């Protein structure tokens, strides 16, 4: 079983700043070493990221990410065990989160019946399109 964790956060700097490239470069290198795959989606003022791999590894990486000063308001939205990776082809893909996608995910995170499959399907579709 693969452990998946999805979190959102608010960025200290707007999308397109140099820190975006630093974050992506670091994730590509570190995730490959750790056996972690996932997707980092960036909206104008925040992040939505999926991490997947061994549970202890993902939890440790998330705790490290949580302390990063380039963002704040880190909120763990979903964690679950699944039979297979959703982002097996990417040590870390990167994509833009449109206003429409942000609104969709915000509605899903706010509702009690969040339907996790729809959230992951939307994130995967954004990643493939990026």
N, C-alpha and C positions, 0 to 999 in steps of 0.2 A: 504494500500500500504506500502511496505517496501522500505526503502532508502538504496541503496548500494553505497559504495565508494571504489574505488580501487586506491591505491597509490604505488609508488616505491620510494626507497631511497638507498643511498650508506651507507654502514656500516663503522664504525670507526675501528672495528676489524674483522678479517676473520671468516668465518663460523666455528662453533664448539667451539667458545670461551664460557666462563662462562656466558657472558651476554645473549646469546641465551636462556639459561634455565631461567634466571631471567625475560626476556621479556615474555616468554611463560607462566611462573607461574603467573606473574602479570596479563597477558591478561586473563587467565583462570578464575582467581578470580574476576577481575573487570568486565569482560564482562558478566558473569553470573548474577552479581548484577544489571547490567545496562540493561539486556535483549538484549545484542548485541551478534551476532554470526559472524563467519567469518573464514578466513584462512590466515595463515602467511607462505609464501614460502620464503625460504632462498637460495640464491646462494652464491658463494664464497665471494663476496664483496658487497652484497646488499640484499634488501628485496623487496618483492611484497606482499602487504596485502590487503585483502578485509574485510571490516567491513559492517555489515548490521543490521538494526534495525530502531527505530524511528529516523526521520531526525535530530531533535534537539540533541538527544543523540549522534548519530554518528558524527555529526559536532563538538560537544563539545569534544568528545573523540579524534577525529582527530587533533583538535587544540592542545590538550595536547600531543599527540604523536609527532606532528610536532616539538615541543620544546625539545624533548628528545635528549640529547647530545650523545647518542650512535650511532646516524646516522646523515646524512646531505644530502643535495640535494633532499629533500622531494618534490615529484612532484605528485600532484593529477592528475590522468589519466582519471578516469571515475567516474561520479556520476549519479545516475538515480533512478527513482521509478519503482518498479516491483511488480507484484501481490503476489509473494511468495518468501521466503528466498531460496537461493541456498545452504546455509550451515546450515540448521536448526538443524542438529544433533550435531554440534560442537559449544561450546562457543568460541573455537579457535583451529582449527586444525593446524598442523605444518608439513611442508614437504620440501623436497629439490627441488630446481629448477635446472634442468639439463642445460647444455650448449645449448642443442637443444631447450628446453622450453624457455630459456632466449632469444635465437635468434628469435623464433617465436613471443614472446610477444614484443620484440623490434621492429620488422617489423610492427606489428599491431599498436603500439604506434606512430611510425614514419609516417605512412600513413594517408592520409586524409580520406579515406574510411576504418575506423578502424574495422568495423563489431564487435560491442560490444558482440554480442552473441558468436562469436568464441573465444573471449578473455575469457569470463566467462566459456564457455564450457571447454577450455583448463585448466584453473585454477581449476575448479571442478574435472576434470579428474586426475590432479596431486594430489589433496587432497585425493581423493578416493584411489589412488594407494599407498599413503604414510602410 
